[in-house]
Amino acid sequence: MITPWILGAVIGVVLALANFVASVVLSCVAIRSSKVVSIVLLLGTFLGRLGLIFVVFLGVAWSERIELSSALLAFVTCFTILLVWEVLIYYRKFRFLRQPTPPGIHAQ
């Protein structure tokens, strides 16, 4: 049988992964739209995802079969790992684009 700690950890990881995937998909949709619409869309979807996360954790808190602290710890840990991974990807892309020119070659 699954213990409440493991069930909470699984829910936390699944929720963090779902939030990350939804963020990526909605950001791609927002980038393709106009600037004003993209800002409103990103803010609205962020607030919506935050509300859904709150509702899920509220349900976990009311449940006696799921440990809330393990769900929160797993969510925060997984979310932080995914965020660091995403930042490292963007950093590598940015660093590759800003490589200095070799000595003796000057841009005109």
N, CA, C and O atoms as a GROMACS GRO file, in nm:
protein
  432
    1MET      N    1   0.084  -0.119   0.000
    1MET     CA    2   0.000   0.000   0.000
    1MET      C    3   0.088   0.125   0.000
    1MET      O    4   0.196   0.127   0.060
    2ILE      N    5   0.042   0.227  -0.067
    2ILE     CA    6   0.119   0.352  -0.077
    2ILE      C    7   0.097   0.433   0.050
    2ILE      O    8  -0.016   0.453   0.095
    3THR      N    9   0.207   0.479   0.107
    3THR     CA   10   0.198   0.560   0.229
    3THR      C   11   0.154   0.702   0.194
    3THR      O   12   0.171   0.746   0.080
    4PRO      N   13   0.099   0.775   0.291
    4PRO     CA   14   0.058   0.914   0.264
    4PRO      C   15   0.174   1.003   0.221
    4PRO      O   16   0.154   1.097   0.144
    5TRP      N   17   0.295   0.975   0.269
    5TRP     CA   18   0.412   1.056   0.232
    5TRP      C   19   0.446   1.038   0.085
    5TRP      O   20   0.472   1.135   0.015
    6ILE      N   21   0.445   0.913   0.038
    6ILE     CA   22   0.477   0.887  -0.102
    6ILE      C   23   0.368   0.942  -0.192
    6ILE      O   24   0.398   1.001  -0.297
    7LEU      N   25   0.242   0.924  -0.154
    7LEU     CA   26   0.132   0.978  -0.234
    7LEU      C   27   0.141   1.130  -0.243
    7LEU      O   28   0.117   1.187  -0.350
    8GLY      N   29   0.175   1.196  -0.133
    8GLY     CA   30   0.191   1.341  -0.135
    8GLY      C   31   0.305   1.384  -0.224
    8GLY      O   32   0.294   1.483  -0.297
    9ALA      N   33   0.416   1.309  -0.219
    9ALA     CA   34   0.532   1.342  -0.303
    9ALA      C   35   0.498   1.324  -0.452
    9ALA      O   36   0.538   1.406  -0.535
   10VAL      N   37   0.427   1.220  -0.484
   10VAL     CA   38   0.388   1.197  -0.624
   10VAL      C   39   0.296   1.310  -0.672
   10VAL      O   40   0.311   1.359  -0.784
   11ILE      N   41   0.202   1.348  -0.590
   11ILE     CA   42   0.112   1.458  -0.629
   11ILE      C   43   0.190   1.588  -0.646
   11ILE      O   44   0.164   1.663  -0.740
   12GLY      N   45   0.285   1.615  -0.559
   12GLY     CA   46   0.366   1.737  -0.571
   12GLY      C   47   0.448   1.739  -0.698
   12GLY      O   48   0.454   1.842  -0.766
   13VAL      N   49   0.511   1.627  -0.733
   13VAL     CA   50   0.593   1.620  -0.855
   13VAL      C   51   0.505   1.633  -0.979
   13VAL      O   52   0.539   1.706  -1.072
   14VAL      N   53   0.392   1.562  -0.981
   14VAL     CA   54   0.301   1.569  -1.097
   14VAL      C   55   0.247   1.711  -1.114
   14VAL      O   56   0.237   1.760  -1.226
   15LEU      N   57   0.214   1.776  -1.005
   15LEU     CA   58   0.163   1.913  -1.013
   15LEU      C   59   0.270   2.010  -1.064
   15LEU      O   60   0.240   2.099  -1.143
   16ALA      N   61   0.394   1.993  -1.019
   16ALA     CA   62   0.503   2.079  -1.067
   16ALA      C   63   0.530   2.056  -1.216
   16ALA      O   64   0.550   2.152  -1.290
   17LEU      N   65   0.530   1.930  -1.259
   17LEU     CA   66   0.550   1.901  -1.401
   17LEU      C   67   0.437   1.955  -1.486
   17LEU      O   68   0.461   2.011  -1.594
   18ALA      N   69   0.314   1.940  -1.440
   18ALA     CA   70   0.199   1.992  -1.515
   18ALA      C   71   0.205   2.144  -1.524
   18ALA      O   72   0.174   2.202  -1.628
   19ASN      N   73   0.243   2.210  -1.416
   19ASN     CA   74   0.256   2.355  -1.416
   19ASN      C   75   0.364   2.399  -1.514
   19ASN      O   76   0.346   2.497  -1.587
   20PHE      N   77   0.476   2.330  -1.515
   20PHE     CA   78   0.587   2.364  -1.604
   20PHE      C   79   0.547   2.346  -1.751
   20PHE      O   80   0.574   2.433  -1.834
   21VAL      N   81   0.484   2.234  -1.783
   21VAL     CA   82   0.442   2.209  -1.921
   21VAL      C   83   0.337   2.310  -1.964
   21VAL      O   84   0.343   2.361  -2.077
   22ALA      N   85   0.242   2.341  -1.877
   22ALA     CA   86   0.140   2.441  -1.911
   22ALA      C   87   0.205   2.577  -1.933
   22ALA      O   88   0.164   2.651  -2.023
   23SER      N   89   0.303   2.611  -1.853
   23SER     CA   90   0.373   2.738  -1.868
   23SER      C   91   0.443   2.747  -2.003
   23SER      O   92   0.437   2.850  -2.070
   24VAL      N   93   0.511   2.640  -2.042
   24VAL     CA   94   0.582   2.639  -2.170
   24VAL      C   95   0.486   2.650  -2.287
   24VAL      O   96   0.508   2.728  -2.379
   25VAL      N   97   0.379   2.573  -2.283
   25VAL     CA   98   0.281   2.574  -2.393
   25VAL      C   99   0.214   2.710  -2.403
   25VAL      O  100   0.201   2.765  -2.513
   26LEU      N  101   0.172   2.766  -2.291
   26LEU     CA  102   0.104   2.895  -2.294
   26LEU      C  103   0.198   3.009  -2.331
   26LEU      O  104   0.156   3.106  -2.393
   27SER      N  105   0.325   2.998  -2.294
   27SER     CA  106   0.422   3.100  -2.334
   27SER      C  107   0.445   3.097  -2.485
   27SER      O  108   0.458   3.202  -2.548
   28CYS      N  109   0.449   2.978  -2.543
   28CYS     CA  110   0.465   2.967  -2.688
   28CYS      C  111   0.346   3.027  -2.761
   28CYS      O  112   0.362   3.093  -2.864
   29VAL      N  113   0.226   3.006  -2.709
   29VAL     CA  114   0.106   3.065  -2.770
   29VAL      C  115   0.111   3.216  -2.756
   29VAL      O  116   0.076   3.288  -2.850
   30ALA      N  117   0.153   3.265  -2.641
   30ALA     CA  118   0.157   3.410  -2.618
   30ALA      C  119   0.261   3.478  -2.704
   30ALA      O  120   0.240   3.591  -2.748
   31ILE      N  121   0.372   3.412  -2.730
   31ILE     CA  122   0.477   3.472  -2.812
   31ILE      C  123   0.429   3.492  -2.956
   31ILE      O  124   0.466   3.589  -3.022
   32ARG      N  125   0.346   3.400  -3.002
   32ARG     CA  126   0.296   3.410  -3.140
   32ARG      C  127   0.189   3.517  -3.157
   32ARG      O  128   0.162   3.559  -3.270
   33SER      N  129   0.128   3.562  -3.048
   33SER     CA  130   0.025   3.665  -3.058
   33SER      C  131   0.087   3.803  -3.050
   33SER      O  132   0.209   3.817  -3.038
   34SER      N  133   0.003   3.906  -3.055
   34SER     CA  134   0.055   4.043  -3.050
   34SER      C  135   0.108   4.075  -2.911
   34SER      O  136   0.082   4.001  -2.816
   35LYS      N  137   0.182   4.186  -2.898
   35LYS     CA  138   0.249   4.219  -2.772
   35LYS      C  139   0.149   4.244  -2.659
   35LYS      O  140   0.168   4.195  -2.548
   36VAL      N  141   0.043   4.321  -2.686
   36VAL     CA  142  -0.054   4.353  -2.582
   36VAL      C  143  -0.128   4.228  -2.538
   36VAL      O  144  -0.150   4.205  -2.419
   37VAL      N  145  -0.168   4.147  -2.635
   37VAL     CA  146  -0.241   4.025  -2.603
   37VAL      C  147  -0.151   3.927  -2.528
   37VAL      O  148  -0.197   3.858  -2.437
   38SER      N  149  -0.023   3.921  -2.564
   38SER     CA  150   0.066   3.826  -2.499
   38SER      C  151   0.087   3.860  -2.352
   38SER      O  152   0.093   3.770  -2.269
   39ILE      N  153   0.097   3.987  -2.319
   39ILE     CA  154   0.115   4.025  -2.179
   39ILE      C  155  -0.009   3.990  -2.098
   39ILE      O  156   0.002   3.935  -1.988
   40VAL      N  157  -0.126   4.020  -2.151
   40VAL     CA  158  -0.251   3.988  -2.082
   40VAL      C  159  -0.268   3.836  -2.071
   40VAL      O  160  -0.308   3.785  -1.966
   41LEU      N  161  -0.236   3.766  -2.178
   41LEU     CA  162  -0.249   3.620  -2.178
   41LEU      C  163  -0.154   3.556  -2.077
   41LEU      O  164  -0.194   3.465  -2.004
   42LEU      N  165  -0.030   3.601  -2.072
   42LEU     CA  166   0.066   3.544  -1.977
   42LEU      C  167   0.025   3.572  -1.832
   42LEU      O  168   0.034   3.484  -1.747
   43LEU      N  169  -0.019   3.694  -1.805
   43LEU     CA  170  -0.061   3.727  -1.669
   43LEU      C  171  -0.186   3.649  -1.630
   43LEU      O  172  -0.195   3.597  -1.518
   44GLY      N  173  -0.282   3.641  -1.722
   44GLY     CA  174  -0.404   3.567  -1.691
   44GLY      C  175  -0.380   3.420  -1.668
   44GLY      O  176  -0.436   3.361  -1.576
   45THR      N  177  -0.298   3.359  -1.753
   45THR     CA  178  -0.272   3.217  -1.735
   45THR      C  179  -0.187   3.190  -1.611
   45THR      O  180  -0.203   3.087  -1.546
   46PHE      N  181  -0.098   3.283  -1.577
   46PHE     CA  182  -0.019   3.267  -1.455
   46PHE      C  183  -0.111   3.269  -1.333
   46PHE      O  184  -0.098   3.184  -1.244
   47LEU      N  185  -0.203   3.364  -1.329
   47LEU     CA  186  -0.295   3.372  -1.217
   47LEU      C  187  -0.388   3.251  -1.213
   47LEU      O  188  -0.422   3.202  -1.106
   48GLY      N  189  -0.429   3.204  -1.330
   48GLY     CA  190  -0.513   3.085  -1.336
   48GLY      C  191  -0.441   2.961  -1.287
   48GLY      O  192  -0.498   2.882  -1.211
   49ARG      N  193  -0.315   2.942  -1.330
   49ARG     CA  194  -0.237   2.828  -1.283
   49ARG      C  195  -0.211   2.837  -1.133
   49ARG      O  196  -0.214   2.736  -1.063
   50LEU      N  197  -0.186   2.958  -1.084
   50LEU     CA  198  -0.164   2.977  -0.941
   50LEU      C  199  -0.290   2.941  -0.862
   50LEU      O  200  -0.283   2.879  -0.756
   51GLY      N  201  -0.405   2.980  -0.915
   51GLY     CA  202  -0.533   2.946  -0.850
   51GLY      C  203  -0.558   2.796  -0.849
   51GLY      O  204  -0.605   2.741  -0.750
   52LEU      N  205  -0.526   2.728  -0.961
   52LEU     CA  206  -0.545   2.583  -0.967
   52LEU      C  207  -0.452   2.511  -0.870
   52LEU      O  208  -0.491   2.413  -0.806
   53ILE      N  209  -0.329   2.559  -0.860
   53ILE     CA  210  -0.235   2.498  -0.764
   53ILE      C  211  -0.287   2.516  -0.622
   53ILE      O  212  -0.278   2.423  -0.540
   54PHE      N  213  -0.340   2.633  -0.592
   54PHE     CA  214  -0.397   2.658  -0.460
   54PHE      C  215  -0.513   2.564  -0.431
   54PHE      O  216  -0.522   2.508  -0.321
   55VAL      N  217  -0.601   2.545  -0.528
   55VAL     CA  218  -0.716   2.457  -0.509
   55VAL      C  219  -0.671   2.312  -0.488
   55VAL      O  220  -0.726   2.242  -0.403
   56VAL      N  221  -0.573   2.268  -0.564
   56VAL     CA  222  -0.523   2.130  -0.548
   56VAL      C  223  -0.462   2.112  -0.410
   56VAL      O  224  -0.488   2.012  -0.344
   57PHE      N  225  -0.380   2.206  -0.366
   57PHE     CA  226  -0.319   2.193  -0.233
   57PHE      C  227  -0.422   2.208  -0.122
   57PHE      O  228  -0.406   2.150  -0.014
   58LEU      N  229  -0.527   2.284  -0.146
   58LEU     CA  230  -0.635   2.293  -0.048
   58LEU      C  231  -0.706   2.158  -0.036
   58LEU      O  232  -0.740   2.115   0.074
   59GLY      N  233  -0.728   2.092  -0.149
   59GLY     CA  234  -0.786   1.958  -0.146
   59GLY      C  235  -0.695   1.858  -0.078
   59GLY      O  236  -0.742   1.771  -0.004
   60VAL      N  237  -0.564   1.870  -0.102
   60VAL     CA  238  -0.468   1.781  -0.035
   60VAL      C  239  -0.471   1.804   0.116
   60VAL      O  240  -0.459   1.709   0.193
   61ALA      N  241  -0.485   1.930   0.157
   61ALA     CA  242  -0.487   1.961   0.300
   61ALA      C  243  -0.611   1.901   0.367
   61ALA      O  244  -0.604   1.861   0.483
   62TRP      N  245  -0.721   1.895   0.297
   62TRP     CA  246  -0.844   1.838   0.354
   62TRP      C  247  -0.842   1.686   0.354
   62TRP      O  248  -0.916   1.623   0.430
   63SER      N  249  -0.760   1.628   0.270
   63SER     CA  250  -0.755   1.482   0.260
   63SER      C  251  -0.674   1.424   0.376
   63SER      O  252  -0.571   1.479   0.415
   64GLU      N  253  -0.722   1.314   0.430
   64GLU     CA  254  -0.650   1.247   0.538
   64GLU      C  255  -0.554   1.142   0.484
   64GLU      O  256  -0.467   1.095   0.558
   65ARG      N  257  -0.569   1.104   0.357
   65ARG     CA  258  -0.485   0.999   0.300
   65ARG      C  259  -0.357   1.052   0.236
   65ARG      O  260  -0.270   0.975   0.198
   66ILE      N  261  -0.346   1.184   0.226
   66ILE     CA  262  -0.230   1.245   0.160
   66ILE      C  263  -0.162   1.339   0.259
   66ILE      O  264  -0.229   1.419   0.325
   67GLU      N  265  -0.031   1.330   0.268
   67GLU     CA  266   0.046   1.417   0.356
   67GLU      C  267   0.077   1.549   0.285
   67GLU      O  268   0.145   1.550   0.182
   68LEU      N  269   0.027   1.658   0.340
   68LEU     CA  270   0.043   1.789   0.277
   68LEU      C  271   0.189   1.833   0.273
   68LEU      O  272   0.234   1.889   0.173
   69SER      N  273   0.263   1.809   0.380
   69SER     CA  274   0.402   1.857   0.385
   69SER      C  275   0.488   1.789   0.279
   69SER      O  276   0.575   1.854   0.220
   70SER      N  277   0.467   1.661   0.254
   70SER     CA  278   0.547   1.594   0.150
   70SER      C  279   0.507   1.644   0.011
   70SER      O  280   0.592   1.654  -0.078
   71ALA      N  281   0.379   1.673  -0.009
   71ALA     CA  282   0.335   1.727  -0.138
   71ALA      C  283   0.396   1.864  -0.163
   71ALA      O  284   0.443   1.892  -0.274
   72LEU      N  285   0.396   1.949  -0.062
   72LEU     CA  286   0.455   2.082  -0.078
   72LEU      C  287   0.605   2.076  -0.099
   72LEU      O  288   0.659   2.148  -0.183
   73LEU      N  289   0.673   1.991  -0.024
   73LEU     CA  290   0.818   1.977  -0.038
   73LEU      C  291   0.855   1.924  -0.176
   73LEU      O  292   0.949   1.973  -0.238
   74ALA      N  293   0.781   1.824  -0.223
   74ALA     CA  294   0.809   1.769  -0.356
   74ALA      C  295   0.779   1.871  -0.465
   74ALA      O  296   0.852   1.881  -0.564
   75PHE      N  297   0.672   1.948  -0.449
   75PHE     CA  298   0.638   2.051  -0.548
   75PHE      C  299   0.746   2.157  -0.556
   75PHE      O  300   0.791   2.191  -0.665
   76VAL      N  301   0.787   2.209  -0.442
   76VAL     CA  302   0.888   2.315  -0.440
   76VAL      C  303   1.021   2.264  -0.494
   76VAL      O  304   1.088   2.334  -0.570
   77THR      N  305   1.060   2.144  -0.456
   77THR     CA  306   1.187   2.087  -0.503
   77THR      C  307   1.185   2.066  -0.654
   77THR      O  308   1.277   2.107  -0.724
   78CYS      N  309   1.080   2.002  -0.704
   78CYS     CA  310   1.071   1.974  -0.847
   78CYS      C  311   1.059   2.105  -0.927
   78CYS      O  312   1.120   2.118  -1.032
   79PHE      N  313   0.981   2.200  -0.877
   79PHE     CA  314   0.965   2.328  -0.945
   79PHE      C  315   1.098   2.402  -0.952
   79PHE      O  316   1.130   2.461  -1.056
   80THR      N  317   1.175   2.399  -0.845
   80THR     CA  318   1.306   2.466  -0.843
   80THR      C  319   1.403   2.399  -0.940
   80THR      O  320   1.476   2.468  -1.011
   81ILE      N  321   1.405   2.267  -0.943
   81ILE     CA  322   1.493   2.196  -1.036
   81ILE      C  323   1.456   2.229  -1.180
   81ILE      O  324   1.545   2.254  -1.262
   82LEU      N  325   1.328   2.229  -1.212
   82LEU     CA  326   1.285   2.262  -1.348
   82LEU      C  327   1.318   2.406  -1.384
   82LEU      O  328   1.356   2.435  -1.498
   83LEU      N  329   1.305   2.496  -1.289
   83LEU     CA  330   1.336   2.637  -1.315
   83LEU      C  331   1.484   2.657  -1.339
   83LEU      O  332   1.522   2.731  -1.430
   84VAL      N  333   1.569   2.593  -1.260
   84VAL     CA  334   1.714   2.603  -1.280
   84VAL      C  335   1.752   2.544  -1.415
   84VAL      O  336   1.836   2.600  -1.486
   85TRP      N  337   1.693   2.432  -1.451
   85TRP     CA  338   1.718   2.368  -1.580
   85TRP      C  339   1.681   2.462  -1.696
   85TRP      O  340   1.756   2.474  -1.793
   86GLU      N  341   1.566   2.527  -1.685
   86GLU     CA  342   1.523   2.621  -1.789
   86GLU      C  343   1.617   2.740  -1.798
   86GLU      O  344   1.651   2.784  -1.909
   87VAL      N  345   1.660   2.793  -1.686
   87VAL     CA  346   1.751   2.907  -1.686
   87VAL      C  347   1.885   2.868  -1.747
   87VAL      O  348   1.945   2.947  -1.821
   88LEU      N  349   1.934   2.748  -1.717
   88LEU     CA  350   2.060   2.703  -1.776
   88LEU      C  351   2.050   2.689  -1.928
   88LEU      O  352   2.145   2.720  -1.999
   89ILE      N  353   1.936   2.644  -1.977
   89ILE     CA  354   1.916   2.634  -2.122
   89ILE      C  355   1.921   2.773  -2.185
   89ILE      O  356   1.988   2.792  -2.286
   90TYR      N  357   1.851   2.870  -2.127
   90TYR     CA  358   1.852   3.005  -2.181
   90TYR      C  359   1.990   3.069  -2.169
   90TYR      O  360   2.032   3.144  -2.257
   91TYR      N  361   2.061   3.041  -2.060
   91TYR     CA  362   2.194   3.096  -2.042
   91TYR      C  363   2.290   3.044  -2.149
   91TYR      O  364   2.369   3.120  -2.205
   92ARG      N  365   2.282   2.915  -2.178
   92ARG     CA  366   2.368   2.858  -2.282
   92ARG      C  367   2.338   2.918  -2.418
   92ARG      O  368   2.430   2.945  -2.495
   93LYS      N  369   2.211   2.938  -2.448
   93LYS     CA  370   2.175   3.000  -2.576
   93LYS      C  371   2.225   3.143  -2.582
   93LYS      O  372   2.278   3.186  -2.685
   94PHE      N  373   2.209   3.217  -2.474
   94PHE     CA  374   2.251   3.357  -2.472
   94PHE      C  375   2.403   3.367  -2.480
   94PHE      O  376   2.456   3.454  -2.550
   95ARG      N  377   2.473   3.280  -2.410
   95ARG     CA  378   2.620   3.282  -2.411
   95ARG      C  379   2.672   3.248  -2.550
   95ARG      O  380   2.771   3.306  -2.595
   96PHE      N  381   2.608   3.154  -2.618
   96PHE     CA  382   2.649   3.117  -2.754
   96PHE      C  383   2.630   3.234  -2.850
   96PHE      O  384   2.711   3.253  -2.940
   97LEU      N  385   2.523   3.312  -2.831
   97LEU     CA  386   2.498   3.425  -2.920
   97LEU      C  387   2.593   3.541  -2.895
   97LEU      O  388   2.616   3.622  -2.985
   98ARG      N  389   2.649   3.551  -2.776
   98ARG     CA  390   2.734   3.665  -2.742
   98ARG      C  391   2.882   3.629  -2.738
   98ARG      O  392   2.957   3.692  -2.664
   99GLN      N  393   2.924   3.532  -2.814
   99GLN     CA  394   3.066   3.496  -2.816
   99GLN      C  395   3.145   3.611  -2.879
   99GLN      O  396   3.103   3.669  -2.979
  100PRO      N  397   3.260   3.645  -2.819
  100PRO     CA  398   3.340   3.754  -2.875
  100PRO      C  399   3.403   3.712  -3.008
  100PRO      O  400   3.427   3.594  -3.034
  101THR      N  401   3.430   3.812  -3.089
  101THR     CA  402   3.496   3.785  -3.215
  101THR      C  403   3.643   3.752  -3.192
  101THR      O  404   3.704   3.807  -3.100
  102PRO      N  405   3.700   3.664  -3.272
  102PRO     CA  406   3.843   3.630  -3.256
  102PRO      C  407   3.931   3.753  -3.276
  102PRO      O  408   3.890   3.847  -3.344
  103PRO      N  409   4.052   3.754  -3.219
  103PRO     CA  410   4.142   3.868  -3.237
  103PRO      C  411   4.179   3.885  -3.384
  103PRO      O  412   4.202   3.787  -3.456
  104GLY      N  413   4.184   4.007  -3.426
  104GLY     CA  414   4.222   4.038  -3.563
  104GLY      C  415   4.104   4.046  -3.659
  104GLY      O  416   4.119   4.093  -3.771
  105ILE      N  417   3.986   4.001  -3.616
  105ILE     CA  418   3.868   4.009  -3.702
  105ILE      C  419   3.776   4.113  -3.638
  105ILE      O  420   3.736   4.100  -3.522
  106HIS      N  421   3.743   4.214  -3.714
  106HIS     CA  422   3.659   4.321  -3.662
  106HIS      C  423   3.530   4.326  -3.742
  106HIS      O  424   3.530   4.315  -3.864
  107ALA      N  425   3.421   4.342  -3.670
  107ALA     CA  426   3.292   4.355  -3.738
  107ALA      C  427   3.282   4.491  -3.802
  107ALA      O  428   3.329   4.590  -3.746
  108GLN      N  429   3.221   4.497  -3.918
  108GLN     CA  430   3.210   4.626  -3.987
  108GLN      C  431   3.072   4.678  -3.989
  108GLN      O  432   3.047   4.785  -4.043
   0.00000   0.00000   0.00000
